[in-house]
Amino acid sequence: MLTEKTFLSPVFVALAALCWGLAGGIGGVLTREGWASLVVSFYRGAIGLLLILVTVTALSVYSNVRPGYRHRAA
C-alpha cells in the first residue's frame, strides 16, 4: 500500500544525497581556495547540526509526535 510516508521517503533520501554532494563540492572548492580542512569540516558539521535542530523543533511543534515518545501497542 502506497502511503504518503512511503512516497516521501525516497524523495528525502534523494534530497539528502543532493545536499551531501553539494556540501562535498563546496568543501572541495573552499579547500582549494586555501581554507583548512578542519575549518571546512567544522562549518559543515555546524550547519548540519543547525538543520537537525530546526527539523526536530519543527516536528515537535507541528505534529503530535514528541522526541522520545513511545507509542503504546494496542
C-alpha positions as CSV (number, residue, x, y, z in Angstrom):
1,M,0.0,0.0,0.0
2,L,1.4,3.3,-1.0
3,T,1.1,5.9,1.7
4,E,2.3,9.5,2.0
5,K,5.2,8.3,4.2
6,T,6.4,5.6,1.8
7,F,6.1,8.1,-1.1
8,L,8.2,10.8,0.6
9,S,11.0,8.5,1.9
10,P,12.8,8.2,-1.4
11,V,12.4,11.9,-2.0
12,F,14.1,12.7,1.3
13,V,16.9,10.2,0.5
14,A,17.5,11.9,-2.9
15,L,17.4,15.3,-1.3
16,A,19.9,14.2,1.3
17,A,22.2,12.8,-1.4
18,L,22.0,16.0,-3.3
19,C,22.9,18.1,-0.2
20,W,25.7,15.7,0.6
21,G,27.2,16.1,-2.9
22,L,26.8,19.8,-2.9
23,A,28.4,20.2,0.5
24,G,31.3,18.0,-0.6
25,G,31.8,20.0,-3.8
26,I,31.7,23.3,-1.9
27,G,34.1,21.9,0.6
28,G,36.5,21.0,-2.2
29,V,36.3,24.5,-3.6
30,L,36.9,26.1,-0.2
31,T,39.9,23.8,0.4
32,R,41.3,24.6,-2.9
33,E,40.9,28.3,-2.1
34,G,43.0,27.9,1.0
35,W,40.6,27.1,3.7
36,A,41.9,24.5,6.2
37,S,40.1,21.1,6.1
38,L,39.3,21.3,9.8
39,V,37.6,24.6,9.3
40,V,35.5,23.3,6.4
41,S,34.6,20.2,8.4
42,F,33.6,22.4,11.4
43,Y,31.3,24.6,9.3
44,R,29.7,21.6,7.5
45,G,29.0,20.0,10.9
46,A,27.7,23.2,12.5
47,I,25.3,23.8,9.6
48,G,24.2,20.1,9.7
49,L,23.5,20.3,13.4
50,L,21.6,23.5,13.0
51,L,19.4,21.9,10.3
52,I,18.8,18.9,12.5
53,L,17.8,21.1,15.4
54,V,15.4,23.1,13.2
55,T,13.8,19.8,11.9
56,V,13.4,18.3,15.4
57,T,11.9,21.6,16.7
58,A,9.5,21.9,13.7
59,L,8.4,18.3,14.1
60,S,7.7,18.7,17.8
61,V,5.8,21.9,17.3
62,Y,3.7,21.0,14.2
63,S,2.9,17.3,15.0
64,N,1.7,15.2,17.8
65,V,4.9,13.2,17.9
66,R,7.4,14.3,20.5
67,P,11.0,13.3,20.6
68,G,11.4,10.3,22.9
69,Y,7.7,9.5,22.9
70,R,7.0,5.8,22.8
71,H,3.7,4.7,21.2
72,R,1.8,2.0,23.2
73,A,0.8,-1.1,21.2
74,A,-2.9,-1.7,21.2
